[in-house]
């Protein structure tokens, strides 16, 4: 994939501008009919083209593949070259809109990807996404700084390029956009579960967000933002997931060092 | 007695369903609404959900000015039924309209195994007993001994029934559901008779399938007309052929 920066004003593609700001079980937002029917149709079609490349059981660039350990998903990472229409998600206006909406000072660093759960995928684990991520230093503040995992491993900061300047940031806002799914009837599963406590059984969430096409869930990553993918019994579930990041010092000052969930098993991708 | 807004107060069950949400969208400007939900948070502005414009998050949206008061409760539990009434009165100081819209439906043939029979008590409890019990609790905790006030504010109960409680639909497996809604219709008639002593009217609305066959808005409108009109002991039937009364 290769592409150029997003240039269309968001006001031209956003559709239902009444997003629900919810408080329970932790602060989050849900929005339906996020994009105009025409733009969503473009996203849906482009996602279908990606899926048509097939699923790989081993990591394969540009193709849905098994590249997140301990998570039953096929994924493709977002990159600075992610083309239209998906480049709206790595655009500065989209980033700034989300940061302003949640009211968080962000670094401009973004990580994310396309996720495909085949029917019958296992539920994930209840977790909060308050994880660190590593990025190559950016020299262009007008653009977002998308993770480049092949040059700087997102989970460790390891780089094979001598002299490459990198920095660490902490996930600040998680966004899940649901698309290219069968019509939702309520029986398919594949929701995102929200929880009050990490110890809750994954299949007993306080609230579920169904993967309705052209809808999204977003939340500030905080110590209590517990969530998980719920098994999709009968249909595939497709989504685009992304994280905005904040300075490490912000999290240290607000919740302390122990709040940051370090990656356990060395270099690997992230999950949600 | 008036609450802070001066609006009449509606206690509405079945808050996360299509009808509950539509009623709130249409009549939140007319009533202060206490909206009872169980599993799914209602998708209307409330103290737990506020609407924001993503491109202008600080803007004051008109929808948020009509926010409802959402109450999470399991109406199959007596303590929750009591709490719903008490919390509504604590919040608003009065109840002028009770809309019993919570319900459940399990359709199956009598030859399809045990599920139909296992669902019997649940369907009767939520579709018939809970409306009766919640109505009696509002009477007991607030409407009792307020005859003149109740009449002045035209206070009433609207039970959401179904055409399945009026007609026999063949080959639909609606036996238990239909019987539970028929029971609700009869209970409504008795509520109308007994609660009239306290100046409280009681009516039922019996719509066919919505939004599949008739619009949800027409059902919400029917509830409003029953509440704001003067009928007592009536069933408003909303079918594809139009409106009729029993």
Boltz contact constraints between the chains, C-beta under 6 A:
constraints:
  - contact:
      token1: [A, 17]
      token2: [B, 53]
      max_distance: 6.0
  - contact:
      token1: [A, 18]
      token2: [B, 51]
      max_distance: 6.0
  - contact:
      token1: [A, 19]
      token2: [B, 52]
      max_distance: 6.0
  - contact:
      token1: [A, 19]
      token2: [B, 54]
      max_distance: 6.0
  - contact:
      token1: [A, 20]
      token2: [B, 49]
      max_distance: 6.0
  - contact:
      token1: [A, 21]
      token2: [B, 50]
      max_distance: 6.0
  - contact:
      token1: [A, 21]
      token2: [B, 52]
      max_distance: 6.0
  - contact:
      token1: [A, 22]
      token2: [B, 49]
      max_distance: 6.0
  - contact:
      token1: [A, 23]
      token2: [B, 48]
      max_distance: 6.0
  - contact:
      token1: [A, 24]
      token2: [B, 48]
      max_distance: 6.0
  - contact:
      token1: [A, 97]
      token2: [B, 54]
      max_distance: 6.0
  - contact:
      token1: [A, 101]
      token2: [B, 54]
      max_distance: 6.0
  - contact:
      token1: [A, 101]
      token2: [B, 57]
      max_distance: 6.0
